[in-house]
Amino acid sequence: MHMAIKDGYSPSVLLNVLNEYGDRSRSHGIPKEILKAQANAMSLPIYFFESSWGDYERLYIENLQSLTKKYSLQSAIFGDIDIESHRQWEEKVSNAANLNAILPIWQQPRKQLVLDMIAYGIEAIIVSCNNDLGFDYLGRTIDQELIQDLESLGVDACGENGEYHTLVINAPLFKKKLNVQVVERETSSNYNFAKLELV
């Protein structure tokens, strides 16, 4: 979003897919209240829908079509860097809603993107990671020291291969920093997750 705004786009609404229970994001396990706090920090509305993996694409298209009408959208912004199958899916669902799929950081150097993110003042913490990283990386802030640690393990600095996922807690677009705590750590299906609470 940071780069899309720099490119002249103006965000209207955020879209997030929740699990079947409606309490956290489908893929990264972020609690709904934290996602709402992010949206509030950016003074943007956020729209949720619940889905299983089996219904994901169909419901994504239906909800994207609905939001396109409600907000008179022209584009959908995605944050993928260089995984072609992801881009193809994003273009597919966007086309189904008569939207242009915009990928502002597409094919940018991965490590440089992380360095730029830090330089812009975007603060993100690791909220899930694979077992190559393990429990100790949950809750760590993305900074220069972390990048060195990741590279020493042979892990991509961006985590673009699924090594880890993050939560942005502060950014130039935020009115205020989110106060988020890791209150518990758990493992599920060979992956580690932080249980998060908004303070």
N, C-alpha and C positions, 0 to 999 in steps of 0.2 A: 504494500500500500504506500509506503514511504516513497518508493521509486515511481509508482504510478502517478502520485500527486506531483512529483518533480517533473514528470512528463506532461503535465497539464490536465490529468483526469481529476474528477471531483467525485468522491465516494458518496453514495446515497444510502446504502443499507449493507449490513453484514449478513452473511448466510452461514449457518452452522448446522451440521448433522449430528444428532444425538443418538445414543444407543436406544434399544427398545424400551428401556425403563424411563427415558427422558431425563436422567439425572447427570449425565456427563457426555462429552463429545465421543462420537462413534470410534474414531481411530486412536486418539491420543489420551483419552480418559480424563479430560479436563472438566472439573465440576461446572455445572451450568451457571452457578452464581459468580464464578470467576470470569467466565466468558461475558456475562452481563456487565461486570465491573470494567472489563476491557472496553466494551462498547460505550459505556457511560464516560470513561476517561477520554474517549475520542468524540463524545457528543454525537454518536451515531446510533440509529436503531439497529437492533439485531433480531434476526428471524431464525427460529429453530424449527426443525421437524425431526421426528423420531423414525428410525429405520433399522432393519436388519441388513446384513450384507446382501442378502438375496434380492431385496426390494430397493436397494440403494440407488441404482441408476434411474429406475423408473420414477421414484419419488423425487429424486434430485431434479429431473427435468420438469416434472409437474410443478414443483415449488419455484423453480427458476422462472418458468412461464408466468406463474402468478405474480411474482415480484416484478417481472419485467413490465407487466400491465400496471401494477399499482404505483410503481415509481418511474415509469416511462424510461426504463433503462436502455442503454445502447451497447454496453460492454459488460463483460464479467472479467474480473482481475484474478489471476492465479499466480502462485509463487514458485512454480517448478523451474528448475535450472536447465537440466539437460537429459531428462529421461523421456524419450520420444513417445513411449506408450502412454505416459501421463498426459502429454500435450495432446495426443490424438483423442483421448477421452474428454479432455476439457473442451476441445474444439467441437466434439460431437454433441455434448450436452448444451453447449452455448448455441450452436447452430439450431438445435431443436427449439430453443427459445428466441430465435432470431436475434441473437447477440453476437458481438465480436469477442472472441477469446483473446485477452491481452495478457502476455507474460513478460512483465517489465525487466526481469532479470535473466531471461532465457539466454543460455550459452555464455553467461559471464563466468570468469574464472572463479571456481568455488572458494578457494582460500581468500581471494581478494574481496569477495562478497562479505565474508565473515569479518575481515579487517575493516571494511567500509562500515559495516553495521556497528561495530564497536566505536569507530570514529564519529559516526552520526549521533551517538549517545543512546542507541537502542540497547536496552538491558534485557537479557533473556536468561532463563535458568533451565537446566536439563530436568525434564519431568518423567522421561522414560528412556530406557537404553537396553541394549543387548547384554549378554553375559560376558562379552569381551571387555566391556567397561565395568559392569556390576554395580552393586548398591552404592559404592562410595561416590559415584559420579552424579547420583540423583541430588538435585538441589544446587549443583555447582553453577556459577555464573559463567557465561561465555566471555572469556577475556583472553589476553595474550598468553597467560600461563596455561590456561586450559588447552588452547590451540597447540602449544608445544607438547603438552602431555598426550593429546590425541595423536599427533603426528609421530611421537615416539612409539606408540602402539600400532602404527600403520593404519590408523583410523582417519577417514576423510574429515577434514576440518568442518565441513558443512553437515556432516551426518546424512548426506544425500542418498546413501545406500541403505538407509534405515538403521544406522548404528545408534542414533539417539533422536529424540524429539524435544522441543523446547516450548516454553511459555514466555511471551514477552510481558514483562512487568513494568517497564518504563520505556518511553520513547518520546521524541520531539512532538509527536501527534497527541500525546497524553496530557491531560490537564494536571494529573497528579500520578505519582507512582503507586502501584498496587502493592499492598503489604500481604504477601503470600508466604505461608509456612509449610514446610514438609513435615507432616505429623506422623507419617508411617511409611514404610517401604515394603513392597511385596513383589513376589515373582509369579508370573502367569505365562504359560506357554513359552518358556525359554526367554522371557523378556521381563525386565524390572520396571516397576511403576512406583511413582511417588504419590502418596495420598496427600492431597493439598487442601489447605483451609485458608480462606480469606480472613484476615485479622482486621 
